[in-house]
Amino acid sequence: MFYLWQENFDPKYPKFRVLKAQKEFWIQHYLLYENLATIIDNSSKYPKYEHIFLLDDQRFSFFSFDVEYYSEQALTLQDVQNIINNKIDLADRECKEVFLFSHIDTIRNNEQERNFLIGEKGELSFRVILVYLNRKSCLEFNDKYGNFHNQKNLTIIPESFQTISFLKKNIQSEKFLLLYIRDSHCKGIEVEKWFYEQIESINLGVNALMQMYKDNGISKYRYKNYEEIENNPFAKNLVVQTLEFYAQMLCRWIEEENLGGKNIFVISPIMKNAHFMEIFNKEYSKLNNNYIVPFHFSEKLELFGKQREPEDIDALIYINQVKKKEIELFKK
């Protein structure tokens, strides 16, 4: 049994998407408009459940180390831990935050891909990823949990961490931009070699677009479908002009922050606006030869019998990659 608390960070309107899995109702989904401290307090009231926090990526610091290693003996758990500890010592010199967890990927033995490092020997190459949580967030967890590191039923990870891993398995390109367009802000995560290159945000979310609709007197058309707008030339002209202006502002920000030059995966309720996706793609393609991908769900993901929203993708990927077997047991 578990609660998954996914933060849709918004400085003005905090929101968490909550997935609850239990034997009686194998998966429930609802929203809570609360800040992190309140959500942590809520979670502490259910000690029999596992609590998984997918928190905003801007709460974290990331370090990556490419390692070349030779061993005549099969590596043990202690050998691997020694390697990780060495990298933690290096990261600690640069980071004032709190170490959270480590991850090893891109493992090769004599140029052959491997799933695990323990038990391997010979010419090895791999990548050690270290994730740190900022001190303010740590204090909020410690206020309710004591030293949260000692809580076996508590998992804290960046919301996009498993999403990037999923994309690594399913697309060819190792560089792209994850673009979250939420209520009052946008967040761009630049990924290079399947790792966090930079994270930027701006107050230019869906609310800003809705204000533009209002200012231009076309608020009622935000709820019209594609065909209705296409069949009304006057309305279409106003909608297209508004969306072009908004898309141009997004593209300008992307260029100013040096986030451009790569394909963009969009995670947002705005993806349902087909005119926006067409126009954003057109405006972005003027800057380079890359394209916009609406990232909702994939045929490779189990949806667990529910209609899913675009914003559910991070939680959905986490459950598919980590919790799918547990949920299947609930259903039996």
C-alpha positions as CSV (number, residue, x, y, z in Angstrom):
1,M,0.0,0.0,0.0
2,F,1.4,3.4,-0.9
3,Y,0.7,7.1,-1.4
4,L,2.4,8.8,-4.3
5,W,2.6,12.6,-3.8
6,Q,3.6,14.4,-7.0
7,E,4.3,18.1,-6.6
8,N,3.0,20.4,-9.4
9,F,5.1,23.3,-8.1
10,D,3.6,26.7,-8.4
11,P,4.9,29.6,-6.3
12,K,1.3,31.1,-6.1
13,Y,-0.9,28.0,-6.2
14,P,0.8,24.9,-4.6
15,K,-0.7,21.7,-5.8
16,F,-0.1,18.0,-5.4
17,R,-1.4,15.2,-7.5
18,V,-2.0,12.2,-5.2
19,L,-2.2,8.5,-6.2
20,K,-3.3,6.1,-3.4
21,A,-2.9,2.4,-3.9
22,Q,-4.5,-0.1,-1.5
23,K,-6.1,-3.5,-1.6
24,E,-9.7,-2.3,-1.2
25,F,-9.5,0.4,-3.9
26,W,-6.4,-0.5,-5.9
27,I,-5.7,3.0,-7.1
28,Q,-7.3,6.3,-6.4
29,H,-6.4,9.7,-7.8
30,Y,-7.2,13.2,-6.5
31,L,-5.7,16.7,-6.1
32,L,-4.7,18.6,-3.0
33,Y,-4.1,22.4,-3.1
34,E,-1.6,22.4,-0.2
35,N,2.1,23.3,0.3
36,L,4.8,20.7,0.9
37,A,4.8,21.1,4.7
38,T,1.1,20.4,4.9
39,I,1.4,17.4,2.6
40,I,4.3,16.0,4.7
41,D,2.0,16.4,7.8
42,N,-0.7,14.5,6.0
43,S,1.6,11.7,5.0
44,S,2.9,11.3,8.6
45,K,-0.6,10.4,9.7
46,Y,-0.5,7.1,7.7
47,P,2.7,5.3,9.0
48,K,1.5,1.9,7.6
49,Y,1.7,3.2,4.0
50,E,4.8,3.7,1.9
51,H,5.1,7.4,0.9
52,I,6.6,8.4,-2.4
53,F,7.3,12.1,-3.0
54,L,8.0,13.2,-6.6
55,L,9.1,16.7,-5.9
56,D,9.9,19.6,-8.1
57,D,13.3,19.2,-9.8
58,Q,14.4,22.6,-8.6
59,R,14.6,21.4,-5.0
60,F,17.5,19.1,-6.0
61,S,21.2,19.3,-7.1
62,F,22.6,16.7,-9.4
63,F,26.2,15.4,-9.9
64,S,27.4,13.0,-12.6
65,F,30.7,11.1,-12.7
66,D,31.9,8.9,-15.6
67,V,34.1,6.2,-14.2
68,E,36.6,3.9,-15.9
69,Y,37.5,1.0,-13.6
70,Y,39.5,-2.2,-13.8
71,S,39.0,-5.1,-11.5
72,E,40.5,-8.6,-11.6
73,Q,37.9,-9.8,-9.1
74,A,34.1,-9.7,-9.4
75,L,32.9,-6.5,-7.8
76,T,31.1,-6.8,-4.4
77,L,28.5,-4.6,-2.9
78,Q,31.2,-3.1,-0.7
79,D,33.4,-2.4,-3.7
80,V,30.6,-0.5,-5.4
81,Q,29.8,1.4,-2.2
82,N,33.4,2.5,-1.9
83,I,33.3,3.9,-5.4
84,I,30.1,5.8,-4.6
85,N,31.5,7.1,-1.3
86,N,34.5,8.5,-3.1
87,K,32.3,10.4,-5.5
88,I,30.1,11.7,-2.6
89,D,33.3,13.1,-1.0
90,L,34.0,15.0,-4.2
91,A,30.4,16.3,-4.6
92,D,30.3,17.4,-0.9
93,R,33.1,19.8,-1.5
94,E,30.9,21.7,-4.0
95,C,27.4,21.2,-2.6
96,K,25.9,22.6,0.6
97,E,22.7,20.6,0.3
98,V,22.0,17.1,1.8
99,F,22.9,13.9,0.0
100,L,19.8,12.0,-0.9
101,F,20.6,9.0,-3.1
102,S,22.9,7.6,-5.7
103,H,22.2,5.8,-9.0
104,I,24.5,3.9,-11.4
105,D,23.7,3.5,-15.0
106,T,25.3,3.2,-18.5
107,I,27.3,0.2,-17.3
108,R,29.6,-1.5,-19.8
109,N,32.0,-4.4,-19.5
110,N,34.5,-4.7,-22.3
111,E,32.2,-2.5,-24.4
112,Q,29.2,-4.8,-23.7
113,E,26.2,-3.3,-21.9
114,R,25.3,-4.7,-18.5
115,N,22.3,-4.2,-16.2
116,F,24.2,-4.5,-12.9
117,L,27.7,-3.6,-11.7
118,I,27.9,-6.1,-8.8
119,G,29.5,-9.3,-10.0
120,E,31.2,-7.8,-13.0
121,K,35.0,-7.7,-13.5
122,G,37.5,-6.7,-16.1
123,E,37.4,-3.3,-18.0
124,L,34.4,-1.5,-16.7
125,S,32.9,1.9,-17.5
126,F,29.8,3.3,-15.8
127,R,28.2,6.5,-14.6
128,V,27.6,7.5,-11.0
129,I,24.7,9.9,-10.4
130,L,24.4,11.7,-7.0
131,V,21.2,13.5,-6.0
132,Y,21.1,16.1,-3.2
133,L,18.0,17.7,-1.7
134,N,18.0,21.3,-0.6
135,R,18.2,22.1,3.1
136,K,14.8,23.9,3.3
137,S,13.0,20.8,2.0
138,C,15.0,18.5,4.3
139,L,14.0,20.6,7.4
140,E,10.3,20.3,6.4
141,F,10.6,16.5,6.3
142,N,12.7,16.3,9.5
143,D,10.1,18.4,11.3
144,K,7.6,15.6,11.0
145,Y,9.8,12.5,10.5
146,G,12.8,13.2,12.6
147,N,15.8,12.2,10.5
148,F,13.9,11.3,7.3
149,H,16.9,9.2,6.1
150,N,16.0,6.7,8.7
151,Q,12.4,6.3,7.5
152,K,12.1,3.0,5.5
153,N,8.6,3.9,4.2
154,L,9.7,7.2,2.7
155,T,11.0,7.8,-0.8
156,I,12.0,11.2,-2.2
157,I,13.0,11.7,-5.8
158,P,12.9,14.4,-8.5
159,E,9.6,14.2,-10.4
160,S,11.4,13.9,-13.8
161,F,14.0,11.3,-12.7
162,Q,12.2,8.2,-13.8
163,T,10.8,10.1,-16.8
164,I,14.3,10.7,-18.2
165,S,15.1,7.0,-17.6
166,F,12.0,6.0,-19.5
167,L,12.9,8.3,-22.4
168,K,16.4,6.8,-22.4
169,K,14.9,3.4,-23.1
170,N,12.5,4.5,-25.7
171,I,14.0,7.2,-27.9
172,Q,17.3,7.6,-29.8
173,S,18.3,11.1,-28.9
174,E,20.3,11.6,-25.7
175,K,19.6,15.4,-25.6
176,F,16.2,17.1,-25.4
177,L,14.2,19.6,-23.4
178,L,11.4,18.6,-21.0
179,L,9.0,21.6,-20.9
180,Y,6.4,21.7,-18.1
181,I,3.8,24.4,-18.8
182,R,1.7,24.7,-15.6
183,D,-0.9,27.1,-14.2
184,S,1.4,30.1,-13.5
185,H,4.8,29.1,-14.6
186,C,6.9,27.1,-17.1
187,K,9.8,24.9,-16.2
188,G,12.4,23.7,-18.7
189,I,14.8,20.8,-18.0
190,E,17.6,20.6,-20.4
191,V,18.9,17.0,-20.8
192,E,22.4,16.2,-22.2
193,K,23.7,12.7,-22.4
194,W,20.6,11.6,-20.4
195,F,21.6,13.9,-17.5
196,Y,20.4,17.2,-16.1
197,E,22.3,20.0,-17.8
198,Q,20.2,22.9,-16.4
199,I,16.8,23.7,-15.0
200,E,15.1,27.1,-15.6
201,S,11.6,28.5,-14.9
202,I,9.6,31.6,-15.8
203,N,6.2,33.0,-14.8
204,L,4.6,32.3,-18.2
205,G,2.1,29.5,-17.6
206,V,-1.4,28.6,-18.8
207,N,-2.8,31.5,-16.7
208,A,-0.8,34.0,-18.8
209,L,-2.3,32.6,-22.0
210,M,-5.8,32.7,-20.5
211,Q,-5.3,36.3,-19.6
212,M,-4.3,37.0,-23.3
213,Y,-7.6,35.3,-24.4
214,K,-9.5,37.6,-22.0
215,D,-7.7,40.7,-23.1
216,N,-8.4,39.9,-26.7
217,G,-12.1,39.2,-26.0
218,I,-12.0,35.5,-27.0
219,S,-12.3,33.8,-23.6
220,K,-15.2,31.7,-24.8
221,Y,-13.0,30.1,-27.5
222,R,-10.7,28.5,-24.9
223,Y,-13.3,25.8,-24.5
224,K,-14.1,25.3,-28.2
225,N,-12.8,22.3,-30.0
226,Y,-10.5,22.4,-33.1
227,E,-13.3,22.0,-35.6
228,E,-15.5,24.7,-34.2
229,I,-12.7,27.2,-34.3
230,E,-11.6,26.1,-37.8
231,N,-15.2,26.7,-39.0
232,N,-15.2,30.3,-37.7
233,P,-12.6,32.4,-39.7
234,F,-13.0,35.5,-37.5
235,A,-12.5,33.5,-34.2
236,K,-9.7,31.5,-35.7
237,N,-7.8,34.6,-36.7
238,L,-8.0,36.0,-33.1
239,V,-7.1,32.6,-31.6
240,V,-4.1,32.1,-33.9
241,Q,-2.8,35.7,-33.3
242,T,-3.0,35.1,-29.5
243,L,-1.4,31.8,-29.6
244,E,1.4,33.0,-31.9
245,F,2.2,35.8,-29.4
246,Y,2.3,33.3,-26.5
247,A,4.4,30.8,-28.5
248,Q,6.8,33.5,-29.5
249,M,7.3,34.6,-25.9
250,L,8.0,30.9,-25.0
251,C,10.5,30.6,-27.8
252,R,12.2,33.8,-26.8
253,W,12.6,32.6,-23.3
254,I,14.0,29.2,-24.5
255,E,16.5,31.0,-26.6
256,E,17.5,33.5,-23.9
257,E,18.2,30.7,-21.4
258,N,20.1,28.7,-24.1
259,L,17.6,25.8,-23.8
260,G,16.9,25.6,-27.5
261,G,18.5,23.6,-30.3
262,K,16.9,20.3,-29.4
263,N,13.6,18.5,-29.5
264,I,11.0,19.5,-26.8
265,F,8.8,17.1,-24.9
266,V,5.8,19.1,-23.6
267,I,4.1,18.1,-20.4
268,S,1.0,20.2,-19.8
269,P,-2.8,20.4,-20.0
270,I,-2.3,22.9,-22.8
271,M,-1.4,20.0,-25.1
272,K,-5.1,19.5,-25.6
273,N,-5.2,22.7,-27.5
274,A,-4.3,21.4,-31.0
275,H,-4.0,25.0,-32.4
276,F,-1.3,25.8,-29.8
277,M,0.7,22.7,-30.5
278,E,0.7,23.5,-34.3
279,I,1.7,27.1,-33.7
280,F,4.3,26.3,-31.1
281,N,5.8,23.8,-33.4
282,K,5.8,26.3,-36.3
283,E,7.4,29.1,-34.2
284,Y,10.1,26.8,-32.7
285,S,11.0,25.3,-36.1
286,K,11.8,28.8,-37.3
287,L,14.7,28.8,-34.9
288,N,16.1,25.4,-35.7
289,N,15.2,22.1,-37.4
290,N,13.9,20.5,-34.2
291,Y,10.3,19.8,-33.2
292,I,7.7,19.8,-30.4
293,V,6.4,16.5,-29.0
294,P,3.2,16.4,-26.9
295,F,4.2,13.9,-24.1
296,H,1.1,12.4,-22.6
297,F,1.2,8.6,-22.4
298,S,2.7,5.8,-24.4
299,E,1.6,2.4,-25.6
300,K,4.4,1.1,-23.4
301,L,2.7,2.3,-20.2
302,E,-0.1,0.7,-18.3
303,L,-2.8,3.2,-17.6
304,F,-4.5,1.1,-14.9
305,G,-8.0,1.4,-16.3
306,K,-8.2,5.2,-15.9
307,Q,-8.4,8.2,-18.2
308,R,-5.1,10.0,-17.6
309,E,-4.2,13.7,-17.9
310,P,-1.0,15.0,-19.5
311,E,0.2,16.1,-16.0
312,D,0.1,12.5,-14.8
313,I,3.0,11.3,-16.9
314,D,5.7,11.5,-14.3
315,A,3.7,9.6,-11.7
316,L,2.5,7.1,-14.3
317,I,6.0,6.3,-15.4
318,Y,7.2,5.9,-11.8
319,I,4.4,3.5,-11.1
320,N,5.0,1.5,-14.3
321,Q,8.8,1.2,-13.6
322,V,8.8,0.7,-9.9
323,K,5.3,-0.2,-8.6
324,K,3.5,-2.0,-11.4
325,K,3.9,-5.5,-9.9
326,E,2.6,-4.3,-6.5
327,I,-0.5,-2.8,-8.1
328,E,-1.2,-5.9,-10.1
329,L,-1.2,-7.9,-6.8
330,F,-3.8,-5.5,-5.5
331,K,-6.1,-6.2,-8.4
332,K,-6.1,-10.0,-7.9
